[in-house]
Amino acid sequence: MKMNNIYVKYCNDIQNPALGAYALAIFVHEYNQKSKKGKASLLYLFIIMPLLMNKTLRSLIVNDSYKKQKKLLSSLTRELCSNENTIGILNSNIRNYQEYTLTSFIFALRLGLLSINNRGELTPKENLRKNINIVVYAAEVLGNLFATGDFNAFIAYTGVQL
């Protein structure tokens, strides 16, 4: 197997808790900054992590042609619902990424990137550097999208159960 093939096959799936922690902090920062509904909840992290880590969905999120938020939300929903297996994949990915999400969240707490109150609301550290890579940029886009879009409708439509 060529080195390039090994990279393509395995390096997109590496679950780096530092990268996950930073992406979660960026998501929370963007969500809290734009939301009129309150602060991001701990439960939100379990939904956004599989969206960030799935290469197809991440590419859809950061694609320039989907800058309009309503279009992105409907495109994400359409992509997730394009076949009957995709919704199941999202639900199973939430389970599959549960440990990674928790590890990344704990990493973010220990690094001081995030804090949590007794209601499960998250607060990010200020002055986080954005757009450092595609995963972090996708987290920023999702934070904006779900703060101003209807996150609960998206969750209900996709059938995700937390």
N, C-alpha and C positions, 0 to 999 in steps of 0.2 A: 504494500500500500504506500503510495506517495505521501510525503510529508504534508503537502497541501490538503490532500484528502483527509488525513488524520485531523488536521486543524479544523477543517470545515465540519467534520463529523462530531468532534468532541468539544472544541473550544467554545462553541455557542451555547453549550449546555452547562458550563462551569458555574456552580452556584457559590459565588464569592460573597460572604456575609458583609464585608465592608462595602462592596458595591451595592448590595441590597439595602443596607442601612442608609447609605447616602440617597439612593433612589426613593426610599420611603420618606426620608426627611424632606426631600424636594417636593414629593407629592403632597405631603401634609402642609408644607409652607405655601404652596400655590393654592391648595384647597382653602386653607384658613384665610388667606389674603383676599380671595375672590368671593367666598361664600357668604350669603346673607342668612343661611340656615344654621349657622353655628360652626363649631370646630369639627375637624375630621375625627371619626371614631376609630378605635382600634380594629373593629371588624372590617372596615373598609380596606385595610391593608391585605387581608386575605383574598380579596377579590382582585385588587390591582396587581399583585405580584405575578399571578399566572398570565395576566395580560401583558405585563412587561417582559416576562421571560419567554413567551412564545414568539418566535422570530417572525412568523407571518403576521400576527396581530401587531407586534411592535412596529413592523414596517408600515403597516396600514396607519398606525397612529402618527408616525412621524412624516408620512408622505405629504409633500407640499400641496398636492391637489385636494387634500382634506382639511385645509385650515379652517373652514367654516365649521363651527362647533356642531350645529344641528346635523350637518352632512356627515361629520365624523361619527357622531353617536349612532345615526342610522346605519352608516357603513359598518361600524363595529358590530352592531346588532345583526345586520344582514349577514356579515361574515360568520358570526357565531351560530346563526340559525340557518346557514346555507344548506346544511344537511343534518339529518337527525342525529348523527354521531357527535357533531361539534359541541352541542350543549352538554352532552354527557362528558365530553372531553374537558370542557371548562370546569364542570363539577368535580371530575376526578383530578384535574390539575390543581384545583383548590386544595383537595386532600393531599395530593402529591407534594405541593409546595408549602404545606402547613408548617413542617419542621423548618424549612429554609426561611419562611416568613418570620416565624418566631425567633429563630437565630439572628436574623437581620434586625428585627425589632429590638432584641436584647442588646445587640451590638450598638445600635443607635442610642439606646438609653445609656449604656456604659460610656460611650464617647461623648455624651451630652448633646447629640444631634436632635434628640426628641425627649420630651417629658410627657407624663400622663397624669391626669387627675383621677379622683376616685369615681368619676362618672365614665371613665374610659375615653375622655376627650384628649386629643394629642396637641401638643404645642411644639413647634420646631425651634431650633436655634436660629437666630437671625444671621443675615449676611452669608448665606450659603451660595457658593459659586455654582451657577447653572450651566447647562449645556456642555458638560465636560465629556460626555460620550452619548451614544444613542439610547442607552437604557435610561440614563438620567434625564435626557431630553424628553423621552416618552413619558416618564413620570411627571415631568412638568406639564406636558400637554394634558395628561389624564387628570392632574390636579385642577387645572383650569376648566376642563370639560365637565368634570363631575361637580365642581363647585357651582357652575352656572347652568348646567344641564339638569336633567332629572335623573339623578343617580338611583333613586328608589325605583323608578319606572324601568330603568335599564336592568336592575337586579331582578325585578318581578318578571320582566319579559323573558329574560334568559333562564328563569327558573332556578336560580342559584339559591341554595338554602344554607344559611350559616348556623 
